[in-house]
């Protein structure tokens, strides 16, 4: 008994029959069915091409509803930005208070969503990852604090409060929070122009904390207002070049500590640094150089050789910096190398993070400059953190919420500025260690925080004899990860203009300053956008064989032209005052060239009579572009041609209708290019010339 699916007739069912005598009958039936389907499709296609159907679809284009206005768009944007994430949940508070409250807390504190599934196995992995992370974090934090021209304890402070806040509010389960090299370089290169860290270290520290507050405020505002697109102003190519340039500058800055030389320049460009190094070479301390270079080789060999060859030894690469600090400190203590000119860290203030609320400078003459620096640092820190977080989230198959990340980063840096921390963000090297150590959740950050806190409370006195050269080695060992040569090659291969932005950022940072490098990269990226906007290209379209599709004739050489028509598409989403006249000139010149070729090569009836502008790409237009279209229509009429529009978008057709432009082109507006050709160039509807 044959079983029939619901909604199907018996005639639509097919039961296989293995009898050879029925095979021929089945083939004939199948062929008959296929022929009937072809006939039906042919009839349907002819129905669509009838004048009545074409006119109906033309009415669809002309009689669209009015699109949302400016106030409506602003209201909708505001609602989506501020109210959407919590609006429905707040409305449910009255009806179902407990579930609604839990849902609201899940939005504000993402870790609540995964804590239900947390178990002992995950906890064990997080503890191991957190301890491994702390072994790398402690020496790096001290090194990055010296790079930022702060006392060492401020790097450790920055590895306590910010990771704790992020663990409660962040949506990434893998990212490791703390001080990073690039942000430390930004602070040490921009703030000394306002306050000298050598002559007035207290005023310098206060400015750093103020910049941290502003950076956090900007980051939180970006998250609340959903302004994540601002981070995209630093393009991928610009970031690649900037990171590479910053790595080189950071490496050059470490020559002072690695070589043990004095009288080093405060400038960051390569010329000044190399000149200063050569002039101060007579003050080189060989003991500092031997200690620093020896442990640098040890760290790099464990990181790039042992850990890659023997995957299970990843923990050795992570602990190599801490082991280097311990061994070098013992070496200096036992040999009393500090008596022979080896510079040591000396006193590191221990204990919990002290309050720094009273140190924030909002009435200082440098407050405006601090806000500017805070904005730059906020963007760079967010770009690095979100890029790192998304990379590892993709590996583990979960989604990272960019706006929540910005809000979490902002809150943690605002809180950090009140607790003696400078700007913290996600570190690629420490996140990679966290991932390799098998972290499951952000609890690894909490374990790291507790470990650093214990070190601050009980172990700072043990670091008195730590040589400064070893801190330089730790910083230098982290720099190769910032230089991505393969990515630069890829950018060169794919987009030369992007590579120009990449090279400008690299050379600007290396030869001038960090700010100039960023400015050049952003400037070139914007120049690319502006150039593409004010001088967009135009495409001549042709019909693809055997179809009603039209494509660029340069991209599809097999496409054929339509006698008597020129079909053009603008390679831009916006037709505006900046590019309207340029596009009008391009289309007119192309039409005149095609008309001249038609007169020379063929009969009079094949010369261009109709210019069809495919508007499917254009999302919006302004009054300048409408005026340019009117001029184009007049110019074409003067030369015996007419203008028709195909597939205009919602806002475009609405504005053309308000401007009465449709009457000026006698209603030649169509849903498709094919309909425009059919309506305007058939023998019965030939345009009057």
MITORKE-660399 format. One line per field, with one value per residue (C-alpha): residue in three letters; residue number from 1; chain; x, y, z. Coordinates in steps of 0.02 Angstrom, whole numbers, m for minus. Layout:
BEGIN
type: (ALA,...) $
seq: (NUM,...) $
mol: (A,...) $
X: (X,...) $
Y: (Y,...) $
Z: (Z,...) $
This chain:
BEGIN
type: (UNK,UNK,UNK,UNK,UNK,UNK,UNK,UNK,UNK,UNK,UNK,UNK,UNK,UNK,UNK,UNK,UNK,UNK,UNK,UNK,UNK,UNK,UNK,UNK,UNK,UNK,UNK,UNK,UNK,UNK,UNK,UNK,UNK,UNK,UNK,UNK,UNK,UNK,UNK,UNK,UNK,UNK,UNK,UNK,UNK,UNK,UNK,UNK,UNK,UNK,UNK,UNK,UNK,UNK,UNK,UNK,UNK,UNK,UNK,UNK,UNK,UNK,UNK,UNK,UNK,UNK,UNK,UNK,UNK,UNK,UNK,UNK,UNK,UNK,UNK,UNK,UNK,UNK,UNK,UNK,UNK,UNK,UNK,UNK,UNK,UNK,UNK,UNK,UNK,UNK,UNK,UNK,UNK,UNK,UNK,UNK,UNK,UNK,UNK,UNK,UNK,UNK,UNK,UNK,UNK,UNK,UNK,UNK,UNK,UNK,UNK,UNK,UNK,UNK,UNK,UNK,UNK,UNK,UNK,UNK,UNK,UNK,UNK,UNK,UNK,UNK,UNK,UNK,UNK,UNK,UNK,UNK,UNK,UNK,UNK,UNK,UNK,UNK,UNK,UNK,UNK,UNK,UNK,UNK,UNK,UNK,UNK,UNK,UNK,UNK,UNK,UNK,UNK,UNK,UNK,UNK,UNK,UNK,UNK,UNK,UNK,UNK,UNK,UNK,UNK,UNK,UNK,UNK,UNK,UNK,UNK,UNK,UNK,UNK,UNK,UNK,UNK,UNK,UNK,UNK,UNK,UNK,UNK,UNK,UNK,UNK,UNK,UNK,UNK,UNK,UNK,UNK,UNK,UNK,UNK,UNK,UNK,UNK,UNK,UNK,UNK,UNK,UNK,UNK,UNK,UNK,UNK,UNK,UNK,UNK,UNK,UNK,UNK,UNK,UNK,UNK,UNK,UNK,UNK,UNK,UNK,UNK,UNK,UNK,UNK,UNK,UNK,UNK,UNK,UNK,UNK,UNK,UNK,UNK,UNK,UNK,UNK,UNK,UNK,UNK,UNK,UNK,UNK,UNK,UNK,UNK,UNK,UNK,UNK,UNK,UNK,UNK,UNK,UNK,UNK,UNK,UNK,UNK,UNK,UNK,UNK,UNK,UNK,UNK,UNK,UNK,UNK,UNK,UNK,UNK,UNK,UNK,UNK,UNK,UNK,UNK,UNK,UNK,UNK,UNK,UNK,UNK,UNK,UNK,UNK,UNK,UNK,UNK,UNK,UNK,UNK,UNK,UNK,UNK,UNK,UNK,UNK,UNK,UNK,UNK,UNK,UNK,UNK,UNK,UNK,UNK,UNK,UNK,UNK,UNK,UNK,UNK,UNK,UNK,UNK,UNK,UNK,UNK,UNK,UNK,UNK,UNK,UNK,UNK,UNK,UNK,UNK,UNK,UNK,UNK,UNK,UNK,UNK,UNK,UNK,UNK,UNK,UNK,UNK,UNK,UNK,UNK,UNK,UNK,UNK,UNK,UNK,UNK,UNK,UNK,UNK,UNK,UNK,UNK,UNK,UNK,UNK,UNK,UNK,UNK,UNK,UNK,UNK,UNK,UNK,UNK,UNK,UNK,UNK,UNK,UNK,UNK,UNK,UNK,UNK,UNK,UNK,UNK,UNK,UNK,UNK,UNK,UNK,UNK,UNK,UNK,UNK,UNK,UNK,UNK,UNK,UNK,UNK,UNK,UNK,UNK,UNK,UNK,UNK,UNK,UNK,UNK,UNK,UNK,UNK,UNK,UNK,UNK,UNK,UNK,UNK,UNK,UNK,UNK,UNK,UNK,UNK,UNK,UNK,UNK,UNK,UNK,UNK,UNK,UNK,UNK,UNK,UNK,UNK,UNK,UNK,UNK,UNK,UNK,UNK,UNK,UNK,UNK,UNK,UNK,UNK,UNK,UNK,UNK,UNK,UNK,UNK,UNK,UNK,UNK,UNK,UNK,UNK,UNK,UNK,UNK,UNK,UNK,UNK,UNK,UNK,UNK,UNK,UNK,UNK,UNK,UNK,UNK,UNK,UNK,UNK,UNK,UNK,UNK,UNK,UNK,UNK,UNK,UNK,UNK,UNK,UNK,UNK,UNK,UNK,UNK,UNK,UNK,UNK,UNK,UNK,UNK,UNK,UNK,UNK,UNK,UNK,UNK,UNK,UNK,UNK,UNK,UNK,UNK,UNK,UNK,UNK,UNK,UNK,UNK,UNK,UNK,UNK,UNK,UNK,UNK,UNK,UNK,UNK,UNK,UNK,UNK,UNK,UNK,UNK,UNK,UNK,UNK,UNK,UNK,UNK,UNK,UNK,UNK,UNK,UNK,UNK,UNK,UNK,UNK,UNK,UNK,UNK,UNK,UNK,UNK,UNK,UNK,UNK,UNK,UNK,UNK,UNK,UNK,UNK,UNK,UNK,UNK,UNK,UNK,UNK,UNK,UNK,UNK,UNK,UNK,UNK,UNK,UNK,UNK,UNK,UNK,UNK,UNK,UNK,UNK,UNK,UNK,UNK,UNK,UNK,UNK,UNK,UNK,UNK,UNK,UNK,UNK,UNK,UNK,UNK,UNK,UNK,UNK,UNK,UNK,UNK,UNK,UNK,UNK,UNK,UNK,UNK,UNK,UNK,UNK,UNK,UNK,UNK,UNK,UNK,UNK,UNK,UNK,UNK,UNK,UNK,UNK,UNK,UNK,UNK,UNK,UNK,UNK,UNK,UNK,UNK,UNK,UNK,UNK,UNK,UNK,UNK,UNK,UNK,UNK,UNK,UNK,UNK,UNK,UNK,UNK,UNK,UNK,UNK,UNK,UNK,UNK,UNK,UNK,UNK,UNK,UNK,UNK,UNK,UNK,UNK,UNK,UNK,UNK,UNK,UNK,UNK,UNK,UNK,UNK,UNK,UNK,UNK,UNK,UNK,UNK,UNK,UNK,UNK,UNK,UNK,UNK,UNK,UNK,UNK,UNK,UNK,UNK,UNK,UNK,UNK,UNK,UNK) $
seq: (1,2,3,4,5,6,7,8,9,10,11,12,13,14,15,16,17,18,19,20,21,22,23,24,25,26,27,28,29,30,31,32,33,34,35,36,37,38,39,40,41,42,43,44,45,46,47,48,49,50,51,52,53,54,55,56,57,58,59,60,61,62,63,64,65,66,67,68,69,70,71,72,73,74,75,76,77,78,79,80,81,82,83,84,85,86,87,88,89,90,91,92,93,94,95,96,97,98,99,100,101,102,103,104,105,106,107,108,109,110,111,112,113,114,115,116,117,118,119,120,121,122,123,124,125,126,127,128,129,130,131,132,133,134,135,136,137,138,139,140,141,142,143,144,145,146,147,148,149,150,151,152,153,154,155,156,157,158,159,160,161,162,163,164,165,166,167,168,169,170,171,172,173,174,175,176,177,178,179,180,181,182,183,184,185,186,187,188,189,190,191,192,193,194,195,196,197,198,199,200,201,202,203,204,205,206,207,208,209,210,211,212,213,214,215,216,217,218,219,220,221,222,223,224,225,226,227,228,229,230,231,232,233,234,235,236,237,238,239,240,241,242,243,244,245,246,247,248,249,250,251,252,253,254,255,256,257,258,259,260,261,262,263,264,265,266,267,268,269,270,271,272,273,274,275,276,277,278,279,280,281,282,283,284,285,286,287,288,289,290,291,292,293,294,295,296,297,298,299,300,301,302,303,304,305,306,307,308,309,310,311,312,313,314,315,316,317,318,319,320,321,322,323,324,325,326,327,328,329,330,331,332,333,334,335,336,337,338,339,340,341,342,343,344,345,346,347,348,349,350,351,352,353,354,355,356,357,358,359,360,361,362,363,364,365,366,367,368,369,370,371,372,373,374,375,376,377,378,379,380,381,382,383,384,385,386,387,388,389,390,391,392,393,394,395,396,397,398,399,400,401,402,403,404,405,406,407,408,409,410,411,412,413,414,415,416,417,418,419,420,421,422,423,424,425,426,427,428,429,430,431,432,433,434,435,436,437,438,439,440,441,442,443,444,445,446,447,448,449,450,451,452,453,454,455,456,457,458,459,460,461,462,463,464,465,466,467,468,469,470,471,472,473,474,475,476,477,478,479,480,481,482,483,484,485,486,487,488,489,490,491,492,493,494,495,496,497,498,499,500,501,502,503,504,505,506,507,508,509,510,511,512,513,514,515,516,517,518,519,520,521,522,523,524,525,526,527,528,529,530,531,532,533,534,535,536,537,538,539,540,541,542,543,544,545,546,547,548,549,550,551,552,553,554,555,556,557,558,559,560,561,562,563,564,565,566,567,568,569,570,571,572,573,574,575,576,577,578,579,580,581,582,583,584,585,586,587,588,589,590,591,592,593,594,595,596,597,598,599,600,601,602,603,604,605,606,607,608,609,610,611,612,613,614,615,616,617,618,619,620,621,622,623,624,625,626,627,628,629,630,631,632,633,634,635,636,637,638,639,640,641,642,643,644,645,646,647,648,649,650,651,652,653,654,655,656,657,658,659,660,661,662,663,664,665,666,667,668,669,670,671,672,673,674,675,676,677,678,679,680,681,682,683,684,685,686,687,688,689) $
mol: (A,A,A,A,A,A,A,A,A,A,A,A,A,A,A,A,A,A,A,A,A,A,A,A,A,A,A,A,A,A,A,A,A,A,A,A,A,A,A,A,A,A,A,A,A,A,A,A,A,A,A,A,A,A,A,A,A,A,A,A,A,A,A,A,A,A,A,A,A,A,A,A,A,A,A,A,A,A,A,A,A,A,A,A,A,A,A,A,A,A,A,A,A,A,A,A,A,A,A,A,A,A,A,A,A,A,A,A,A,A,A,A,A,A,A,A,A,A,A,A,A,A,A,A,A,A,A,A,A,A,A,A,A,A,A,A,A,A,A,A,A,A,A,A,A,A,A,A,A,A,A,A,A,A,A,A,A,A,A,A,A,A,A,A,A,A,A,A,A,A,A,A,A,A,A,A,A,A,A,A,A,A,A,A,A,A,A,A,A,A,A,A,A,A,A,A,A,A,A,A,A,A,A,A,A,A,A,A,A,A,A,A,A,A,A,A,A,A,A,A,A,A,A,A,A,A,A,A,A,A,A,A,A,A,A,A,A,A,A,A,A,A,A,A,A,A,A,A,A,A,A,A,A,A,A,A,A,A,A,A,A,A,A,A,A,A,A,A,A,A,A,A,A,A,A,A,A,A,A,A,A,A,A,A,A,A,A,A,A,A,A,A,A,A,A,A,A,A,A,A,A,A,A,A,A,A,A,A,A,A,A,A,A,A,A,A,A,A,A,A,A,A,A,A,A,A,A,A,A,A,A,A,A,A,A,A,A,A,A,A,A,A,A,A,A,A,A,A,A,A,A,A,A,A,A,A,A,A,A,A,A,A,A,A,A,A,A,A,A,A,A,A,A,A,A,A,A,A,A,A,A,A,A,A,A,A,A,A,A,A,A,A,A,A,A,A,A,A,A,A,A,A,A,A,A,A,A,A,A,A,A,A,A,A,A,A,A,A,A,A,A,A,A,A,A,A,A,A,A,A,A,A,A,A,A,A,A,A,A,A,A,A,A,A,A,A,A,A,A,A,A,A,A,A,A,A,A,A,A,A,A,A,A,A,A,A,A,A,A,A,A,A,A,A,A,A,A,A,A,A,A,A,A,A,A,A,A,A,A,A,A,A,A,A,A,A,A,A,A,A,A,A,A,A,A,A,A,A,A,A,A,A,A,A,A,A,A,A,A,A,A,A,A,A,A,A,A,A,A,A,A,A,A,A,A,A,A,A,A,A,A,A,A,A,A,A,A,A,A,A,A,A,A,A,A,A,A,A,A,A,A,A,A,A,A,A,A,A,A,A,A,A,A,A,A,A,A,A,A,A,A,A,A,A,A,A,A,A,A,A,A,A,A,A,A,A,A,A,A,A,A,A,A,A,A,A,A,A,A,A,A,A,A,A,A,A,A,A,A,A,A,A,A,A,A,A,A,A,A,A,A,A,A,A,A,A,A,A,A,A,A,A,A,A,A,A,A,A,A,A,A,A,A,A,A,A,A,A,A,A,A,A,A,A,A,A,A,A,A,A,A,A,A,A,A,A,A,A,A,A,A,A,A,A,A,A,A,A,A) $
X: (0,75,94,50,122,m1,m46,4,m110,m92,m39,110,173,297,323,477,441,581,487,590,434,376,541,498,326,403,531,394,290,440,478,295,298,459,385,227,332,430,268,202,364,362,182,228,378,272,141,275,330,157,129,m2,116,259,149,93,273,313,173,256,410,318,187,297,250,340,503,539,590,739,650,583,756,833,698,721,911,897,777,890,1044,988,825,823,937,835,666,571,648,602,423,413,466,285,218,362,482,604,638,644,769,877,870,921,1067,1122,1130,1231,1340,1369,1461,1294,1240,1379,1398,1251,1354,1512,1582,1734,1824,1810,1863,2020,2067,2036,2145,2288,2268,2259,2419,2509,2444,2504,2680,2688,2586,2691,2857,2771,2670,2826,2912,2766,2753,2934,2897,2754,2880,2789,2849,2844,2701,2580,2595,2549,2404,2341,2339,2224,2069,2038,2043,1924,1798,1812,1781,1612,1559,1654,1585,1751,1799,1979,2048,2181,2170,2314,2444,2509,2660,2574,2467,2617,2714,2572,2568,2756,2770,2624,2608,2792,2755,2643,2739,2917,2917,3097,3087,2906,2854,2704,2624,2661,2576,2424,2409,2423,2281,2177,2206,2154,1990,1954,1998,1876,1741,1757,1754,1599,1513,1554,1474,1318,1287,1335,1470,1580,1601,1720,1848,1841,1920,2081,2077,2153,2297,2332,2334,2457,2576,2554,2586,2744,2808,2766,2858,3014,3004,2977,3127,3236,3179,3238,3417,3445,3404,3475,3644,3645,3685,3641,3600,3471,3354,3169,3121,3049,3099,3231,3355,3358,3367,3509,3605,3585,3637,3795,3842,3813,3898,4049,3938,3885,3885,3943,3867,3693,3712,3767,3625,3493,3546,3571,3397,3323,3395,3325,3149,3146,3212,3078,2942,2986,3077,3034,2850,2823,2920,2849,2669,2657,2795,2690,2694,2883,2868,2737,2843,3008,2992,2957,3098,3212,3165,3197,3364,3429,3378,3471,3621,3632,3605,3739,3869,3825,3823,3733,3899,3972,3848,3704,3545,3414,3230,3256,3103,2931,2786,2682,2505,2332,2292,2283,2143,2190,2028,2117,2251,2134,2163,2002,2048,2225,2280,2320,2145,2094,2255,2229,2055,2128,2260,2125,2022,2171,2220,2038,2024,2191,2156,1981,2044,2175,2059,1913,2028,2106,1939,1854,1999,1990,1799,1796,1913,1796,1634,1549,1499,1582,1468,1571,1463,1469,1657,1672,1563,1662,1828,1762,1700,1860,1971,1863,1874,2059,2092,2017,2128,2302,2292,2336,2250,2221,2162,2171,2345,2373,2524,2443,2277,2369,2448,2279,2203,2347,2336,2157,2055,1867,1799,1848,1881,2062,2074,2011,2141,2276,2213,2222,2399,2458,2375,2469,2631,2597,2563,2707,2835,2881,3032,3104,3115,3233,3385,3294,3403,3320,3399,3289,3133,3198,3223,3045,2976,3086,3030,2848,2881,2894,2710,2669,2756,2652,2754,2642,2490,2584,2623,2441,2386,2510,2444,2259,2250,2394,2302,2280,2464,2502,2407,2499,2670,2626,2581,2741,2859,2769,2786,2965,3036,2928,2814,2671,2542,2604,2601,2421,2373,2451,2366,2195,2221,2264,2117,1999,2080,2041,1859,1845,1931,1812,1665,1704,1769,1674,1687,1548,1510,1443,1322,1278,1156,1228,1190,1036,972,889,1039,1151,1332,1488,1556,1735,1703,1598,1671,1536,1400,1319,1260,1081,1066,1006,1035,1177,1159,1264,1285,1374,1499,1445,1310,1286,1255,1287,1359,1537,1522,1363,1443,1588,1467,1360,1513,1568,1397,1378,1551,1519,1351,1426,1568,1444,1335,1481,1537,1359,1347,1516,1497,1313,1148,1059,931,1070,1143,1115,941,919,1033,974,1044,1041,1011,1013,1178,1122,1051,1021,1037,1031,973,1141,1130,950,1008,1148,1023,917,1070,1112,935,946,1118,1058,902,1011,1109,955,952,836,866,778,799,798,770,785,794,665,739,798,628,545,658,646,457,459,573,455,601,494,386,541,592,410,394,532,561,562,586,717,835,747,580,660,726,562,458,569,649,515,453,287,364,517,574,548,714) $
Y: (0,165,299,475,631,759,888,778,694,517,574,663,504,392,212,132,m18,m135,m223,m199,m201,m40,54,122,179,265,357,417,478,570,652,703,780,878,943,1000,1091,1179,1232,1301,1397,1464,1524,1602,1692,1757,1817,1916,1997,2055,2244,2230,2139,2257,2408,2332,2307,2485,2543,2447,2555,2720,2693,2643,2700,2849,2796,2841,3022,3094,3107,2931,2864,2957,2891,2714,2728,2795,2656,2520,2598,2629,2539,2385,2271,2293,2363,2198,2131,2288,2277,2098,2148,2181,2016,1898,1991,1851,1783,1961,2015,1863,1902,2084,2028,1907,2055,2162,2020,1892,1766,1729,1642,1511,1494,1372,1246,1274,1117,1050,998,1173,1249,1140,1193,1376,1369,1290,1419,1562,1509,1488,1658,1739,1671,1769,1917,1966,1997,2071,2192,2255,2275,2366,2485,2536,2556,2673,2767,2721,2633,2442,2418,2510,2370,2245,2355,2354,2164,2158,2269,2276,2085,2065,2190,2114,1939,2001,2104,2041,1918,1836,1677,1676,1852,1898,2076,2185,2311,2290,2354,2463,2559,2581,2652,2771,2839,2857,2945,3067,3116,3169,3314,3380,3326,3259,3091,3115,3289,3279,3096,3134,3254,3129,2988,3096,3133,2948,2909,3051,2986,2814,2886,2974,2818,2716,2849,2848,2659,2648,2781,2685,2530,2617,2713,2566,2666,2517,2576,2710,2573,2532,2701,2610,2490,2316,2371,2524,2417,2292,2433,2525,2369,2328,2506,2511,2346,2416,2577,2478,2369,2521,2598,2441,2466,2582,2447,2300,2384,2472,2641,2812,2982,2905,3011,3032,3035,2880,2895,2776,2910,2993,2826,2755,2919,2925,2743,2772,2926,2836,2674,2716,2700,2523,2402,2229,2139,2209,2161,1983,1957,2033,1947,1777,1771,1844,1696,1579,1653,1655,1477,1409,1510,1482,1315,1204,1253,1228,1066,991,1051,987,1106,1261,1293,1312,1451,1536,1522,1568,1755,1718,1591,1721,1849,1726,1664,1837,1908,1768,1794,1980,1952,1817,1906,2082,2135,2296,2352,2337,2452,2331,2431,2347,2378,2413,2452,2400,2461,2313,2296,2318,2448,2618,2738,2867,2966,3120,3108,3133,3304,3379,3561,3550,3654,3488,3414,3444,3363,3218,3191,3189,3063,2962,2953,2891,2763,2706,2670,2579,2477,2429,2381,2265,2189,2156,2084,1966,1919,1882,1776,1658,1662,1600,1456,1400,1432,1566,1744,1900,2051,2203,2330,2231,2218,2407,2436,2310,2387,2560,2513,2420,2567,2695,2587,2561,2748,2760,2618,2667,2570,2634,2583,2396,2296,2121,2053,1937,1848,1818,1768,1641,1569,1567,1475,1350,1317,1257,1398,1370,1536,1708,1627,1609,1799,1793,1661,1769,1920,1826,1766,1941,2008,1881,1930,2114,2075,1959,1948,2125,2134,1981,2081,2213,2144,2108,2181,2308,2217,2065,2173,2235,2054,2008,2155,2114,1932,1987,2098,1969,1931,2112,2102,2008,2001,1871,1984,2131,2023,1974,2156,2200,2057,2101,2291,2409,2558,2466,2423,2608,2642,2498,2562,2741,2686,2584,2717,2859,2774,2720,2881,3018,2977,2866,3004,3044,2860,2843,3006,2953,2784,2855,2997,2878,2765,2914,2976,2806,2821,3000,2957,2812,2923,3076,2982,2817,2712,2671,2502,2468,2322,2188,2043,1875,1742,1636,1741,1904,1950,2099,2111,2218,2188,2198,2067,1959,1975,1856,1984,2064,2242,2286,2379,2556,2555,2595,2520,2600,2565,2677,2591,2687,2674,2861,2992,3159,3334,3266,3148,3194,3304,3183,3039,3145,3184,3002,2940,3078,3047,2860,2888,3004,2882,2738,2844,2893,2711,2659,2788,2737,2547,2509,2570,2720,2615,2534,2696,2733,2804,2756,2770,2657,2700,2546,2620,2456,2506,2679,2685,2872,3035,3222,3380,3405,3233,3264,3424,3326,3197,3338,3408,3233,3213,3382,3341,3173,3249,3376,3232,3131,3011,2981,2932,2788,2725,2544,2473,2631,2601,2663,2831,2865,2846,2942,3094,3087,3087,3237,3331,3297,3219,3073,3190,3262,3090,3050,2914,2803,2711,2521,2378,2290,2331,2205,2293,2461,2391,2305,2460,2589,2501,2388,2431,2493,2597,2666,2827,2984,3059) $
Z: (0,m56,78,24,107,172,40,m107,m235,m290,m463,m386,m306,m391,m338,m416,m528,m568,m709,m869,m976,m893,m913,m1086,m1028,m878,m988,m1105,m959,m885,m1053,m1072,m898,m938,m1101,m1012,m882,m1020,m1103,m939,m907,m1085,m1064,m895,m974,m1117,m993,m900,m1063,m1116,m1119,m982,m863,m905,m871,m706,m648,m703,m587,m447,m468,m480,m344,m199,m23,51,136,318,345,438,606,590,551,699,815,752,768,946,993,921,1000,1178,1209,1098,1201,1360,1304,1288,1448,1546,1481,1546,1723,1774,1706,1744,1861,1905,1727,1659,1792,1756,1570,1602,1711,1573,1451,1572,1638,1497,1610,1694,1533,1543,1731,1735,1637,1739,1820,1911,1751,1678,1843,1849,1671,1710,1866,1768,1628,1753,1842,1675,1622,1783,1758,1594,1653,1805,1714,1561,1668,1754,1585,1503,1651,1625,1439,1486,1597,1757,1913,1898,2021,1906,1779,1915,1974,1793,1797,1949,1936,1745,1720,1867,1795,1622,1689,1753,1601,1448,1322,1274,1367,1308,1303,1432,1497,1555,1496,1318,1225,1094,1219,1333,1185,1141,1318,1333,1164,1179,1363,1389,1271,1409,1565,1578,1670,1726,1803,1861,1879,1991,1867,1727,1823,1856,1671,1629,1750,1677,1500,1561,1628,1463,1364,1469,1453,1263,1256,1366,1260,1101,1176,1243,1082,971,885,847,668,732,765,580,540,579,433,440,328,436,594,516,469,633,738,640,656,841,868,787,890,1052,1009,978,1143,1235,1176,1323,1452,1354,1327,1494,1415,1485,1408,1293,1187,1230,1045,963,779,715,663,835,927,822,831,1020,1035,935,1035,1201,1152,1258,1413,1367,1513,1453,1604,1567,1384,1426,1549,1435,1274,1356,1429,1269,1175,1307,1296,1106,1091,1208,1120,938,943,1091,1103,916,903,1063,1083,1261,1315,1283,1472,1465,1336,1445,1602,1518,1559,1744,1751,1672,1804,1945,1877,1829,1999,2088,1974,2011,2197,2210,2103,2163,1981,2031,2103,1928,1841,1808,1833,1943,1977,2162,2268,2206,2311,2367,2431,2358,2225,2311,2265,2133,2126,2197,2060,1912,1833,1762,1792,1725,1574,1492,1513,1331,1267,1387,1314,1136,1186,1275,1115,1013,1145,1162,976,965,1122,1062,890,963,1093,975,841,969,1047,881,821,969,977,797,843,983,889,992,950,1020,1049,996,1089,1251,1231,1213,1366,1468,1414,1456,1629,1672,1619,1710,1866,1834,1827,2002,2068,2005,1840,1668,1505,1492,1343,1269,1238,1090,1165,1335,1254,1148,1306,1392,1244,1234,1421,1395,1471,1468,1532,1597,1767,1708,1717,1897,1942,1862,1960,2126,2085,2041,2199,2305,2219,2255,2436,2475,2333,2278,2394,2308,2146,2216,2124,1960,1819,1705,1557,1587,1573,1405,1352,1400,1300,1150,1153,1131,980,838,863,816,647,519,359,276,301,225,73,61,67,m71,m178,m156,m144,m183,m108,56,53,34,196,278,222,271,448,463,395,485,655,620,549,626,773,827,800,624,577,632,548,383,386,425,300,158,202,196,35,m42,10,m54,m218,m248,m203,m309,m460,m469,m625,m747,m824,m998,m983,m1109,m1113,m1063,m1196,m1164,m1020,m970,m862,m898,m844,m863,m1039,m978,m845,m963,m1140,m1206,m1164,m1317,m1344,m1387,m1553,m1525,m1336,m1219,m1045,m908,m722,m597,m481,m327,m194,m183,m318,m235,m257,m250,m399,m495,m629,m650,m681,m798,m903,m908,m965,m1095,m1168,m1175,m1262,m1392,m1427,m1448,m1562,m1672,m1686,m1730,m1870,m1943,m1930,m1960,m2026,m1954,m1860,m1754,m1690,m1505,m1475,m1292,m1141,m998,m827,m714,m541,m443,m361,m305,m129,m120,m216,m175,m263,m350,m428,m485,m569,m652,m716,m788,m877,m941,m1010,m1099,m1171,m1234,m1314,m1403,m1479,m1529,m1380,m1234,m1052,m964,m785,m729,m554,m448,m261,m135,m84,m262,m346,m205,m228,m417,m402,m283,m403,m551,m644,m702,m807,m889,m951,m997,m867,m937,m773,m772,m652,m760,m902,m1014,m990,m1030,m1195,m1235,m1200,m1284,m1433,m1508,m1682,m1613,m1475,m1566,m1486,m1589,m1641) $
